[in-house]
Amino acid sequence: MRILAVDDNPIIRMGLRTLLDGAPGVTSVLDTGDPDEAVAHVHAGRVDVVLLDVRMPRTSGLELLPRLAGATVVMLTHTDDPVTVSEALAAGAAGYLVHGALEPEAMVDAIRLCRNGSQVVSGVAPAPAAPAQGPAVRDLLSRREAEVMDLVADGLSNGEVAARLFISQKTVKNHVNSLFAKLGVTTRSQAIVRWLQRDPDTGSAVGPGRTGPRVGPRTLGARPAAP
């Protein structure tokens, strides 16, 4: 397992290298604080797993996540906000680990589980109960906007959506801006989370034909909610 740690804090990167170097099943450990270098490592096929911080000054982990397709991405961060967790998982993260929630050996085990197809969340307080939903999310959009949103939720860029639907990128951008307004969101990751909410009347997932990652051990060492 070849691991890349992406964090703007060099002390955290050094600690991860010390922890992971020589761990069972780990063959190499790279680290960087440069998002473009992280993308280059992944696209060159040099890594299997990316440990990705959420809050970084140049590019946030949530913004960088879609660019790391081809590697298993595990968020490793101090941010334990349930909304951020949901956005990361909806955007394709295989796991979400909060620093300090797991002992070193358990953290390595969690990374290995994510690499093998499970989804692991650790150190995150349970999310508060969701408020009652309004109309089914799909009913908020036009037919074409729903088609665009389905492809966005599959991780396609505006250019890829345009090619798939045989329309211009400008038209796609207009549809995306319109559906953002209708869904009440400002980012693609927020739109994906909103799109994948369930219809309270039918209990069915909103985006038909989409399946989430295979769920393994859902939580390792989750911390209880603060009083």
N, C-alpha and C positions, 0 to 999 in steps of 0.2 A: 504494500500500500504506500503510494507516494503522496505526501501531504504538503500542501502549501498554506502557510499562515499569512493572512492578510489583515494587518492592523496598523494604524498610524503610530502606535506607541511602541518604540523599539524595545522597551523593557519587557512588555508582554510577549513580543515576538521571540526575544531571547529566552524567556521562560518556557515558551512552548517548544522551542527547539531542544532545550535541555530535557524537558519532560518526554518528548516523543522520540528523540534520537535513541535507537536501540530498543525501543518498545517492541514486543512480539508482533510480527506481521508488518512492521513499518520499515520500509527499505530506504526511504530518503525523506528529508524534511527541508523545504525551502521556505523563505519568508520574504515579505515585501510590504512596504507601506505605500507603494505606487499602484493605483488601480489599473493603469495601462499595462504595467509589467505583469500584474496578475492575469489579465486577459491574455497577454502574449504567452505566458507559461501554459495556460489551459489550452489555447488554440494550437500550441506546438505539441500537445500531447505529453507534457512532462509531468503532469500530476493526475492523481486519481481523486483526491479529496481536497477541497478548499475549506479552511476554517476562516470564516469571514466575520469581521466586526460590523456592527450596525452603524455606529456613529463615527464617521470619518470626515475630515474637513473638506477634501476635494470632491469626493463622490461618496455618498452614503452607501452602506452595504445593500440596502434595498434597491438603489439605482444600479449598483454594479451587478447584482445577482443575475439578471437576465443575460448579461454578457458572458457569463461563465458556463454556458451550456456545454456539456461534454464532460463535466466533472461533477462529482457528488458534493454539494455545497451544504456545510453545516454552519449555522450562525453560532458564533462564540463571542459573547458580549456581556457587558454589565447591564444592558437594557432589558428589563423584565416586564415591560408594558404589554399586556395581553393583545392590544390592537396591533402593535408592531409584530408580535409573534404570529398573529393570524395573517398579516400581510406577507411576512416572509414565507410562511408555509404555502400560502396561495400562489406565491410567485415562483415556487419550485424548490425551496429549501428542503433538504431531507431531514433536517433536525434543527433544534434550537436549544443551545446550552448556555446557561448563565454562569459566568465565572464564579467559582467557589461553591457551586451547588453539588458538585461531585468530587469524590476523591480522585487523584490522578489515574489510578488503575481503572476506575469505573468510567472516567471520561474517555479513555482509550477504547474501552469496551463499547461505549455509546457511539463513538466515531465508526468503529468497525460494524456495528449494527446498521448504521445509516448507509454505509458503503454496500452492505449486503441487501439493501432494499427496505429496511424497516424505517419507521419515522419515530424519532426520539425527541421528547421535549422535557427539559429538566430545569428546575429552579424558577418556574413561572407560577405566580399566584393564580388561582382560578379566576376566570373572567367573570364580571358581574352578569347577572341575568339580563338577557337582551330585552329591550322594550318591544312592545307589540309592533309588528310590521304593518305597513300600509299595503297598497296593491302589490301583487306579485311583481318582482323586479322586471321580468321580461316584458310585462305589459306597459312598462314606462317608455320603452323604446320602439321606434319604427322597425319594420321588418329588416331593412338594410342596416340600420344601426345595430340590431341584434346579431346580424351576420358578422358585422365588423367586430362586435364585442366578443363573440365566440372565438374569433381568430386571435384577438388580443389576449384573451384568457389562455389560449394555447401557446402564448409566448412569441407570437409573430410581431415583427416590426411593422411600421406603417408601410414601408416599401414592399414587404412580403405580403401584407394584406392586400395592397393594391394589385400585385401580380396575381394573387389567388382569385380576386373578384373582378379582374379585368377593368379596373378603374384607375384614375390618376391618384398619385400620392396626395395632391392637394384636396381631392375629394375625400380621401380617407381621413386626412387631418380635420376637415370640416365635420365629418361624422363623429370623430373622436371628441372634438370640442363640444359638440351637441350632446353626445351621450354622457360626457362628464357632468355637464350642467344638469341633465335629467336625473342622474344617479346621485348628485350632490357630492361629488368627489373632485379632487384636483390632481391625482396621480394615477398612473396605470395600475400600480399595485393596489391602491384603494378601490379602483374600479373592479379589479378582479375579485377582491374580497366581497364587495357588494353583489357582484354578478353571481357568485357561488353560494350566496345565502339561500336558504330553503324557503319554498313557498309554504307559509303556515297552514294553508288550507289542504294541500295535497301531500305535504311532507316530501315532495320530490325535489331533487337538486335542480337549480334553475338552468344551468347550461346543459342541455341534453347531450348525452354521448360522452361526457367528460368523467373521468375517474381520477381520484386523488392517488397519492402514493400509497403503496402497500403499508398498512399500519402494523408495526411490530410492537415492542414494549412502548406504550404510549408515554409514560413518564417514569423517569428514574430520579429518585430523590427530590421530588417536587417540594418546594417550601410552602408551608401553609400561608393563607392570606393574612396580611397584617391586620391586627384588631382595629 
